[in-house]
Amino acid sequence: MSRAPKQENWSVYIHFPWCLKRCAYCDFATAVAAEIPRQQYLDGILRELQMRTVDLEPRPISTVFFGGGTPSLWGAQPIGAVLDWLDRWGGLQQGGEFTIEANPGALEHAPLADYVAVGINRISVGIQALDDRRLQRLDRLHDAATARASLAELQRLLGQGQLQSASADLLFGAPGQGMAELKSDLDGVLAYDLPHLSLYSLTVEEGTPLAKRVVKGLQSPPDDDLQADMLEQVPLWLAERGLHRYEVSNFARDQHQSRHNLCYWHGGHWLAAGVGAHGHLPGLRGDLRYGNHRDHRRWFAAIETGQLPEVFREDIDGPTLLTERILTELRLSEGIDLERLARDVGPVAAGKLRQRGLRLAAHAPLTVTARHLRLMPHAFAQLDHWVRQLAQ
């Protein structure tokens, strides 16, 4: 029996794990290689997609996201080949969102315009900072001038109508960054008139080079109070420029929200392929999720023997699904959609959550309506606390 997504169309995530250099703060499934096996990886991705779609119902594909790693190192031809395969299987939806992540200084394998030529219509560039000293402390390969050149190219492609949308990533709370430096970074990026911006707080993840530096006293940990102040101030600055918060770390003009990420946050189904990729699919008894090997050698070994390259596969029961939806949808400015939640976990569980929200709202920064349960904007800095309160 073929399985179809709970939403009308499919979303697809493709992970490309290689980078030119691993950043000090990164704990993603990435690898650094002198020679990137571009064709071998393309062959493996297409084989994984073939295996995974055997029992899935072909439906139009509304979003595709090439993440990493640095997928702009793959080259335009492999990206185009994956999009072509997906188009033959389910069909790329007209007006769909097809995104690639890119890093300044990692575009020598193909300029951004080449990715547009093979079907990419949204590009997200990892700027992180516009100050050379802070970029060096973050172990970024690019400098501020290279970052500005990438932003200028995005502005040109948007202005010519070749891109549907574009985004830049910035880090806040990094060493040497106060409010003035953050405002300078924001003004520098906003000068290029991008319609979407993502801002992430620098976190110290266990096992990363940054964590080792902090333990050895070579670098101070991020200042939590300063990061909270930044998280409160940034939406005010960006709203003045027409970019409004729709998720705790994401800001956009109208019609430029990341539709692919909204699929994640709304608990939709997505197909995923590649090293370290995680997918969320309809199962025989509800939802299921799977995760692939993070080591590219083990991923290749499984593919070459005709096996799915999974580390785990698990069914998601109702209580787990409810908890995860609280975690993901409370991040959104619109909050938890109680009607959608009732369809996915049942009206009883959704009703109990609404009642819990009403009780908490008497003394908590929550707003509860017939349709939504949302966190007030000033409370996003305590998001994890309120998730725990609602999930009890």
Beta strands, then each sheet from edge to edge (+ up, - down):
strand 1: 10-16
strand 2: 18-19
strand 3: 31-32
strand 4: 61-68
strand 5: 92-102
strand 6: 122-128
strand 7: 165-172
strand 8: 196-201
strand 9: 244-247
strand 10: 250-252
strand 11: 270-274
strand 12: 278-283
strand 13: 286-292
strand 14: 310-316
strand 15: 336-337
strand 16: 366-368
strand 17: 372-375
sheet 1: 9+ 10- 8+ 7+ 6+ 5+ 4+ 1+ 11+
sheet 2: 2+ 3+
sheet 3: 12+ 13- 14+
sheet 4: 15+ 17- 16+
end
